[in-house]
Amino acid sequence: MKQVFIHEIQSKHPLSVLSVILGVLLFTVIIAMGIFFISVQGGEQTMVPNLKGKDLIAALLELQNKELYPRIQVRYSASVDDKGLILEQEPVGGTIVKAGRRIRLVVSQGTPINAIENYIGRNVDEVRIELQSLFGSQGMEQPLLSLKEPVMYTSSSQPEGTIIEQKPEAGASLLGPSVLEVVVSRGETQATLKVPNLVGMTLEEVAASISANNLLVTFSLDKANAEQVPETVVSQKPAAGTIIPALSPVSAVMATAQDPSVNEVFSLFSYTLPQNSYPLQLQLDAILPSGERRQLVQVQYPGGAFTFPYRLPLGSILILSMLGREIYREPVEVPVDRLFLDQL
């Protein structure tokens, strides 16, 4: 009965039925398109700008233009010029994200201090801890101020561990990562040294003894006699076993070879250094004609005349360094007396 009725409607009003069907389809399409555009609008993508190194205000404007939002963190940095600049960002510039995303920005708060403080009179251990706590927890790749290790010690009337000198001096501008060099008191106790026996030692052996005992030796050369071994120490003053104040010089005579080599030179290196209130690391190296670099001796030296014998090939270069910095060099050449004899 029902089917008969529908059939009669379709037969009598075919356009009405078609209109209803088309209307339903059109409505469905409109709803689908609306959902599509809403979803597209909510998921619009944008590229994160590269903000590292830019001023905070400029960075915020760029984020605003990209419809992105900042999440700001602050920290100290190693340069006063960094204050207000973006140190880090996440995600990094060039990343594609949805609009409305929050971008983490790390902004420099500048440096904790702008000038070197006066550390003279303070205990070195307290200063070390203070610098580590002040600059070690700021997230810096390199601390703004660090203590040079090992520190220099010297005898003084000040209590043991007291800083008596510093470099840079108090008040110096702190514009970037710096190293604080200090001289620390070891107290009034006069350090002493038992003179080792150098007689009979070769160049290599005497160099090792100098470094191990922090011994200051003033060398001179003398031709070996029939009873002496060439290129060894033949005498010293004070004698072995003598107790002397630390950093007191010891004189040593080294015998030279009677028949010098044609292609090598045995001679004495000599250089006068400025006097310091405390010893500094001094090193004598040689660069051979082959390009090989060889350490001849290393010692903590307070200044004054520095001498050391050497046997090296002609054409070598002698290099004297203090605290790792070259201060003097000279070529190894034929001695004038030997050159004169060769010409006769």
C-alpha positions as CSV (number, residue, x, y, z in Angstrom):
1,M,0.0,0.0,0.0
2,K,2.9,2.3,1.0
3,Q,4.9,1.5,-2.0
4,V,1.9,2.2,-4.2
5,F,1.5,5.6,-2.5
6,I,5.1,6.6,-3.1
7,H,4.9,5.5,-6.7
8,E,1.9,7.6,-7.2
9,I,3.7,10.7,-5.8
10,Q,6.7,10.1,-8.0
11,S,4.5,9.7,-11.0
12,K,2.5,12.8,-10.2
13,H,5.4,15.1,-8.9
14,P,8.8,13.9,-10.3
15,L,10.4,17.4,-10.1
16,S,9.6,17.8,-6.4
17,V,11.4,14.6,-5.4
18,L,14.5,15.5,-7.5
19,S,14.6,19.0,-5.8
20,V,14.5,17.4,-2.4
21,I,17.4,15.1,-3.3
22,L,19.5,17.9,-4.7
23,G,18.8,20.0,-1.7
24,V,20.1,17.3,0.6
25,L,23.2,16.9,-1.4
26,L,23.9,20.6,-1.6
27,F,23.5,20.9,2.2
28,T,25.9,18.0,2.8
29,V,28.5,19.7,0.5
30,I,28.2,23.0,2.3
31,I,28.7,21.4,5.7
32,A,31.7,19.4,4.4
33,M,33.3,22.5,3.0
34,G,32.7,24.5,6.1
35,I,34.4,21.8,8.2
36,F,37.3,21.7,5.7
37,F,37.9,25.5,5.8
38,I,37.7,25.5,9.6
39,S,40.3,22.7,9.9
40,V,42.6,24.4,7.3
41,Q,42.4,27.7,9.2
42,G,43.2,26.1,12.5
43,G,46.2,24.3,11.1
44,E,47.9,27.1,9.1
45,Q,51.6,26.5,9.0
46,T,54.4,29.1,9.3
47,M,58.2,29.1,9.4
48,V,60.0,30.0,12.6
49,P,62.3,33.0,12.1
50,N,66.0,32.9,13.1
51,L,66.0,35.1,16.2
52,K,69.4,34.2,17.8
53,G,71.6,37.3,18.3
54,K,68.7,39.7,17.8
55,D,67.3,42.2,20.2
56,L,64.3,41.0,22.2
57,I,61.9,43.7,20.9
58,A,62.8,42.9,17.3
59,A,62.4,39.2,18.0
60,L,58.9,39.8,19.5
61,L,57.8,41.8,16.5
62,E,59.0,39.0,14.1
63,L,57.1,36.4,16.1
64,Q,54.0,38.6,16.1
65,N,54.1,38.8,12.3
66,K,54.3,35.0,12.1
67,E,51.4,34.6,14.5
68,L,53.8,32.9,17.0
69,Y,54.0,33.5,20.7
70,P,57.1,33.7,23.0
71,R,58.0,31.9,26.2
72,I,60.9,33.9,27.6
73,Q,63.7,32.7,29.9
74,V,66.6,34.9,31.1
75,R,70.1,34.1,32.1
76,Y,73.6,35.7,32.5
77,S,76.0,35.5,29.6
78,A,79.8,36.0,29.2
79,S,79.7,39.5,27.6
80,V,78.2,42.8,28.6
81,D,77.3,43.4,25.0
82,D,74.9,40.5,25.0
83,K,72.4,42.1,27.3
84,G,68.9,42.0,25.9
85,L,69.9,39.7,23.0
86,I,68.5,36.3,22.2
87,L,71.0,33.6,23.2
88,E,69.0,30.5,22.2
89,Q,65.6,29.6,20.7
90,E,63.6,26.5,20.4
91,P,62.5,25.4,17.8
92,V,65.4,26.8,15.8
93,G,65.0,29.2,12.9
94,G,63.7,27.6,9.7
95,T,61.5,25.0,11.5
96,I,57.9,24.7,10.1
97,V,55.2,24.9,12.8
98,K,51.5,25.6,13.2
99,A,50.5,29.2,13.8
100,G,49.9,29.9,17.5
101,R,52.9,27.8,18.6
102,R,55.0,29.0,21.5
103,I,58.7,29.6,20.8
104,R,61.1,29.4,23.8
105,L,63.5,32.4,23.8
106,V,66.6,32.6,26.2
107,V,67.4,36.3,26.7
108,S,70.8,37.6,28.0
109,Q,70.6,39.4,31.3
110,G,74.1,40.7,30.8
111,T,77.0,39.7,33.1
112,P,76.8,39.2,36.9
113,I,79.6,41.7,37.4
114,N,81.2,44.3,35.1
115,A,84.7,44.7,36.8
116,I,87.3,42.6,38.5
117,E,87.0,42.7,42.3
118,N,89.8,43.2,44.8
119,Y,90.8,39.7,45.9
120,I,94.0,40.7,47.7
121,G,94.0,39.7,51.4
122,R,91.4,37.0,50.9
123,N,91.9,33.2,51.1
124,V,92.5,31.6,47.8
125,D,90.2,28.6,48.6
126,E,87.3,31.0,49.4
127,V,87.8,32.9,46.2
128,R,87.9,29.7,44.2
129,I,84.6,28.5,45.6
130,E,83.0,32.0,45.1
131,L,84.0,32.1,41.4
132,Q,82.7,28.6,40.8
133,S,79.4,29.3,42.5
134,L,79.0,32.7,40.8
135,F,79.9,31.7,37.2
136,G,79.7,27.9,37.2
137,S,75.9,27.7,37.5
138,Q,75.0,30.4,34.9
139,G,74.9,28.0,31.9
140,M,77.8,29.7,30.2
141,E,79.9,27.7,27.7
142,Q,82.9,29.5,29.3
143,P,82.9,31.1,32.8
144,L,83.2,34.8,32.8
145,L,86.0,34.7,35.4
146,S,88.0,31.7,36.4
147,L,91.1,31.2,38.6
148,K,94.2,30.1,36.8
149,E,95.4,26.8,38.1
150,P,97.8,25.9,39.5
151,V,98.2,29.1,41.5
152,M,101.6,30.6,42.2
153,Y,102.9,30.4,45.8
154,T,105.7,32.4,47.5
155,S,107.0,33.0,51.0
156,S,105.3,35.9,52.8
157,S,104.5,37.4,56.2
158,Q,100.8,37.0,55.3
159,P,98.9,33.9,56.6
160,E,99.2,30.7,54.4
161,G,96.7,30.7,51.6
162,T,96.3,34.5,51.5
163,I,96.2,36.2,48.0
164,I,99.0,38.8,47.9
165,E,98.9,39.7,44.2
166,Q,96.4,39.5,41.4
167,K,96.2,40.1,37.7
168,P,94.1,41.7,36.2
169,E,94.1,44.3,39.0
170,A,91.0,45.3,40.9
171,G,88.7,47.6,38.9
172,A,89.7,46.3,35.5
173,S,86.8,46.1,33.1
174,L,85.3,42.6,32.6
175,L,84.2,42.6,29.0
176,G,84.4,38.9,28.3
177,P,85.8,35.6,29.7
178,S,88.9,36.3,31.7
179,V,91.4,34.3,33.8
180,L,92.4,35.6,37.2
181,E,96.1,35.0,38.0
182,V,97.0,35.2,41.7
183,V,100.1,34.9,43.9
184,V,99.4,33.1,47.2
185,S,101.3,33.2,50.4
186,R,102.8,30.0,51.7
187,G,103.6,31.7,55.1
188,E,106.8,32.8,56.6
189,T,108.4,29.3,56.5
190,Q,111.5,29.6,54.3
191,A,111.5,26.7,51.8
192,T,114.8,24.9,51.5
193,L,116.3,22.5,49.0
194,K,118.9,19.8,49.3
195,V,121.3,20.1,46.4
196,P,121.3,17.0,44.2
197,N,124.6,15.5,42.8
198,L,124.9,16.7,39.2
199,V,128.5,15.6,38.6
200,G,128.6,13.0,35.9
201,M,125.2,13.8,34.5
202,T,124.5,14.1,30.8
203,L,122.4,16.8,29.2
204,E,119.2,14.8,29.4
205,E,119.9,13.7,33.0
206,V,120.7,17.2,34.3
207,A,117.5,18.5,32.5
208,A,115.4,15.9,34.3
209,S,117.0,16.8,37.6
210,I,116.4,20.5,37.1
211,S,112.7,19.9,36.4
212,A,112.2,17.4,39.2
213,N,113.9,19.5,41.9
214,N,112.9,23.0,40.5
215,L,116.6,23.7,40.6
216,L,118.2,26.9,39.3
217,V,121.5,26.0,37.6
218,T,123.9,28.5,36.1
219,F,126.0,26.6,33.5
220,S,129.5,27.3,32.1
221,L,131.5,25.2,29.5
222,D,135.1,24.0,29.7
223,K,137.1,21.7,27.5
224,A,137.2,18.1,28.8
225,N,140.6,16.8,29.9
226,A,141.8,13.3,29.6
227,E,140.0,12.2,32.8
228,Q,136.7,13.8,32.1
229,V,133.7,12.6,30.1
230,P,132.8,15.1,27.4
231,E,129.3,16.6,27.6
232,T,128.8,15.7,31.3
233,V,128.9,17.9,34.4
234,V,132.4,17.8,35.9
235,S,131.9,20.1,38.9
236,Q,129.3,22.0,40.9
237,K,129.0,24.5,43.6
238,P,127.5,24.1,46.3
239,A,128.4,20.5,46.7
240,A,125.8,17.7,46.6
241,G,123.9,17.4,49.9
242,T,124.1,21.1,50.8
243,I,120.9,22.6,52.2
244,I,120.2,25.9,50.5
245,P,117.1,28.3,50.3
246,A,114.7,27.4,47.5
247,L,115.4,29.2,44.2
248,S,119.1,29.7,45.1
249,P,121.3,29.2,42.1
250,V,123.7,26.3,41.7
251,S,126.8,26.7,39.5
252,A,127.7,23.7,37.2
253,V,130.6,23.3,34.7
254,M,130.0,21.0,31.7
255,A,132.9,19.6,29.7
256,T,132.9,20.1,26.0
257,A,134.0,17.6,23.4
258,Q,137.5,17.9,22.1
259,D,136.6,16.9,18.6
260,P,133.3,18.7,17.7
261,S,130.9,17.1,15.2
262,V,130.9,18.7,11.7
263,N,127.1,18.8,11.4
264,E,126.2,19.5,15.0
265,V,126.9,22.2,17.5
266,F,127.6,21.8,21.3
267,S,127.2,25.2,22.8
268,L,125.6,27.2,25.6
269,F,122.2,29.0,25.4
270,S,122.0,32.2,27.4
271,Y,119.3,34.7,27.9
272,T,118.6,37.3,30.6
273,L,115.0,37.5,31.9
274,P,113.3,40.3,33.9
275,Q,113.1,39.6,37.6
276,N,109.7,38.5,39.0
277,S,108.5,38.4,42.5
278,Y,107.6,34.7,42.0
279,P,108.8,32.0,39.6
280,L,107.1,31.4,36.3
281,Q,107.2,28.4,34.1
282,L,110.1,28.6,31.7
283,Q,110.8,26.2,28.8
284,L,113.5,25.8,26.2
285,D,112.6,23.9,23.1
286,A,114.4,23.2,19.8
287,I,112.9,22.8,16.4
288,L,115.1,20.5,14.3
289,P,115.7,20.9,10.6
290,S,113.3,18.0,10.1
291,G,110.6,20.0,11.7
292,E,110.5,17.9,14.9
293,R,110.1,20.0,18.1
294,R,112.1,18.8,21.1
295,Q,111.9,20.0,24.7
296,L,115.3,20.6,26.2
297,V,114.4,21.7,29.8
298,Q,111.5,23.1,31.8
299,V,111.8,24.9,35.2
300,Q,110.0,27.4,37.4
301,Y,112.2,30.5,37.0
302,P,112.1,33.8,38.9
303,G,114.2,35.7,36.4
304,G,117.7,36.8,35.8
305,A,120.4,35.0,33.6
306,F,119.2,31.7,32.3
307,T,121.7,29.3,30.7
308,F,121.5,25.7,29.4
309,P,123.9,23.6,27.3
310,Y,122.7,21.9,24.1
311,R,123.9,19.6,21.3
312,L,121.8,20.2,18.2
313,P,122.1,19.9,14.4
314,L,123.1,23.0,12.4
315,G,120.0,24.9,11.2
316,S,117.9,24.1,14.4
317,I,116.0,26.9,16.1
318,L,116.1,27.4,19.9
319,I,112.8,28.8,21.3
320,L,112.4,30.1,24.9
321,S,108.9,30.3,26.2
322,M,107.4,31.6,29.5
323,L,103.9,30.4,30.5
324,G,103.5,28.8,27.1
325,R,104.2,32.1,25.2
326,E,107.3,32.4,23.1
327,I,109.6,35.2,24.2
328,Y,112.8,34.6,22.3
329,R,114.3,32.5,19.5
330,E,117.7,32.1,17.9
331,P,119.2,29.8,15.2
332,V,121.8,27.2,15.9
333,E,124.9,28.3,14.0
334,V,128.6,27.4,13.9
335,P,130.4,29.0,16.8
336,V,132.7,31.9,15.8
337,D,135.8,30.1,17.2
338,R,135.1,26.9,15.3
339,L,134.4,28.9,12.1
340,F,137.7,30.7,12.5
341,L,139.6,27.4,12.9
342,D,137.9,25.9,9.9
343,Q,139.1,28.7,7.7
344,L,142.8,28.3,8.7
